[in-house]
Amino acid sequence: MSTKYKFEDQNKIYFVSFAVVDWIDVFIRPLYKDIFVESLKYCQENKGLELYAWCVMTSHIHLIIGTNGTEKLENIMRDLKKFTSKNIHNAIQKNPQESRKEWLLEAFKQAGIRNSNNTNFQFWQQDNHPIALNTYTMSEQKLNYLHENPVKEGFCFEPQMYPYSSAIDYQGGKGLLDILFLFG
């Protein structure tokens, strides 16, 4: 069994990335981003998720996370992805302003058909790609990458200007979620 993309040590902090199936740009609407943010908050308050940094891009998510020991990281990620997949899927179905509704729902249905682990649809790709942050240099690199992603995509001119990330917290402001800081 491969351990390349596994949470091997629950005491470590991990950089995690995961994407919507086929890299579909679902998170172009605040409604869907807000569902994800609220789910992160729930995991912080109820599952022991330690959130050090985060960023919601249009088709994928970047997190720097740990656990306080209440739940294992793989269980937190499983529950987060399961809950958000169902709730975002439902939000798409019920959103009268969603011009891509039929196309999105069909894409998720087809992804589910291709994966025997699913019954009706698949929203997230299966993997999380956790990378243990073992050094200061690696932690700094991943933190900068995560916060610079919206700038590189042209969403904003400065990382702290993008509301769906923790960049503002690292600049002394207050973002949408409470975070723990990687560096004292």
HELIX and SHEET records of a PDB file:
HELIX    1   1 VAL A   21  TRP A   23  5                                   3    
HELIX    2   2 PRO A   30  ASN A   46  1                                  17    
HELIX    3   3 LEU A   73  LYS A   94  1                                  22    
HELIX    4   4 LYS A  101  ARG A  114  1                                  14    
HELIX    5   5 TYR A  136  LYS A  152  1                                  17    
HELIX    6   6 PRO A  159  MET A  161  5                                   3    
HELIX    7   7 ALA A  167  TYR A  170  1                                   4    
SHEET    1   A 4 LEU A  49  VAL A  56  0                                        
SHEET    2   A 4 HIS A  60  THR A  67 -1                                        
SHEET    3   A 4 TYR A  14  ALA A  19 -1                                        
SHEET    4   A 4 ILE A 131  ALA A 132 -1                                        
END                                                                             
